[in-house]
Amino acid sequence: MDHCSGPARVRDSSRGSVTAETAVVLPALIVILAAGLWAVAVVEAQLECADAARSGARAASRGEPLEWVRDGVRAAAPVGARVKITRDAGRARVEVSAGVRPRWGLSLPEVAVRAVAVSAVEPGAGQEDTAVAGSARQQPELPSRAQERAVPASAGAGRARTEIEGVETA
């Protein structure tokens, strides 16, 4: 009687198919995992931009100096984020945008994320405070990487506004 007939012969003929199937499927699984990790990084950056814009708009609407607001927004935003802050008599607007690229794929295209927050300026905000904790409030000097300018009243629908822009460098 032949010992290699029947089910044993079928098992021998399919012996290498599992290895071949794994070799075909494994790269596809790695690509799917990498795309998922990239998507998580994009969502994380979007949430960081939104949180930074919201907190910046709240601080600007309370009348904090725009340099302080910008520094706070940069601390909460992703590295390399671009920040634009506008405050006029009625509202404060903070825009934070950043590009997200996976750390493992620097040649892949960048995904742009952006968040904007607008808040009503509190009455009396933006006016100079004479005392904070018993001493005069001092505003820091404007760093060279940011630009601040007063926009004429004609450009702001009848109201003067102040804008500050800056780009975080890695």
C-alpha positions in Angstrom: 0.0 0.0 0.0 1.2 3.4 -0.9 1.8 5.7 2.2 1.7 8.9 0.2 -1.8 8.7 -1.2 -5.0 10.4 0.0 -4.9 13.4 2.4 -1.2 13.3 3.0 -0.5 13.9 -0.7 -2.9 17.0 -0.6 -1.1 18.4 2.4 2.3 18.1 0.7 1.1 20.0 -2.4 -0.2 23.0 -0.4 2.8 23.1 2.0 4.4 26.4 0.6 1.1 28.2 -0.2 0.8 29.7 3.3 4.3 31.2 3.0 3.5 32.7 -0.4 0.2 34.1 0.7 1.9 35.7 3.7 4.6 37.2 1.5 1.9 38.8 -0.6 -0.4 40.1 2.2 2.3 41.4 4.6 3.4 44.4 2.5 -0.3 45.4 2.1 -0.9 45.2 5.9 2.2 47.4 6.5 0.9 50.0 4.0 -2.5 50.0 5.7 -0.9 50.3 9.1 1.3 53.2 7.9 -1.7 55.0 6.4 -3.6 54.6 9.7 -0.7 56.0 11.7 -0.4 59.0 9.3 -4.2 59.6 9.7 -3.9 59.6 13.5 -1.0 62.1 13.2 -3.1 64.4 11.0 -6.1 64.3 13.4 -3.7 65.0 16.3 -2.3 68.0 14.6 -5.8 69.3 13.7 -6.9 69.0 17.3 -3.7 70.8 18.5 -4.3 73.6 16.0 -8.0 73.9 17.1 -7.0 74.0 20.8 -4.3 76.5 20.2 -6.6 78.8 18.2 -9.3 78.6 20.8 -7.0 79.4 23.7 -5.4 82.2 21.7 -8.7 83.8 20.8 -9.8 83.7 24.4 -6.6 85.4 25.6 -6.7 88.0 22.8 -10.3 88.8 23.6 -9.3 89.4 27.3 -6.9 92.0 26.1 -3.6 90.1 26.6 -0.7 91.6 24.6 -0.6 90.0 21.2 3.1 88.9 21.7 2.0 86.9 24.8 -1.0 85.4 22.9 1.3 84.4 20.0 3.8 82.7 22.3 1.0 80.8 24.1 -0.5 79.7 20.8 2.9 78.5 19.5 3.4 76.5 22.7 0.1 74.6 22.1 0.4 74.3 18.3 2.3 71.7 16.4 6.0 72.4 15.6 6.3 74.6 12.5 2.8 76.0 12.8 1.9 79.4 11.2 0.0 81.7 13.5 -2.0 84.8 12.6 -3.7 86.9 15.2 -6.1 89.8 14.5 -7.8 91.9 17.1 -10.0 94.9 16.5 -12.5 96.7 18.7 -15.2 94.0 18.4 -13.5 90.6 17.9 -10.3 88.7 18.2 -9.4 86.1 15.5 -6.7 83.5 15.7 -5.7 81.3 12.7 -3.3 78.4 13.2 -2.1 76.3 10.3 0.4 73.5 10.0 1.7 70.9 7.6 1.8 67.3 8.7 4.2 64.8 7.2 4.9 61.4 8.6 8.2 61.1 10.3 9.0 57.9 8.5 8.1 59.3 5.0 9.7 62.7 4.5 9.3 62.3 0.7 5.5 61.9 1.0 3.3 65.0 0.5 2.4 67.2 3.3 -1.2 67.4 4.6 -2.3 70.9 5.6 -4.4 71.3 8.7 -5.9 74.6 9.8 -8.1 76.0 12.6 -9.6 79.4 13.1 -11.2 80.7 16.3 -13.0 84.0 16.7 -14.1 85.5 20.0 -15.8 88.8 21.0 -13.5 91.3 22.6 -14.4 92.0 26.2 -15.4 95.6 27.1 -12.2 97.5 28.0 -9.9 94.8 26.7 -6.8 95.9 25.0 -6.5 99.0 27.1 -3.4 99.3 29.2 -3.7 97.8 32.7 -2.0 100.0 35.2 -1.4 97.4 37.8 -1.0 93.6 37.8 -0.2 92.1 41.2 0.7 95.6 42.6 3.2 96.5 39.8 3.1 98.0 36.4 2.5 95.6 33.6 5.4 95.3 31.2 5.0 94.1 27.6 7.9 92.1 26.2 9.7 93.3 23.0 8.4 91.9 19.8 10.7 89.1 18.5 12.2 89.6 15.0 10.4 86.6 13.6 7.0 88.2 14.0 5.5 91.2 12.3 3.1 93.6 14.0 1.3 96.4 12.3 -1.6 98.7 12.8 -4.1 98.5 10.0 -5.7 101.8 9.0 -9.3 102.3 9.9 -10.4 102.1 6.3 -9.1 98.5 6.0 -11.0 97.4 9.1 -14.5 98.4 8.2 -14.3 101.6 10.2 -12.3 100.2 13.1 -8.5 100.1 13.7 -7.2 96.6 14.3 -3.9 95.1 15.2 -2.4 92.0 13.5 0.5 89.9 14.4 1.9 87.0 12.4 4.7 84.6 13.1 6.0 81.2 12.0 7.4 78.7 14.4 10.8 77.4 13.2 11.9 73.9 14.1 
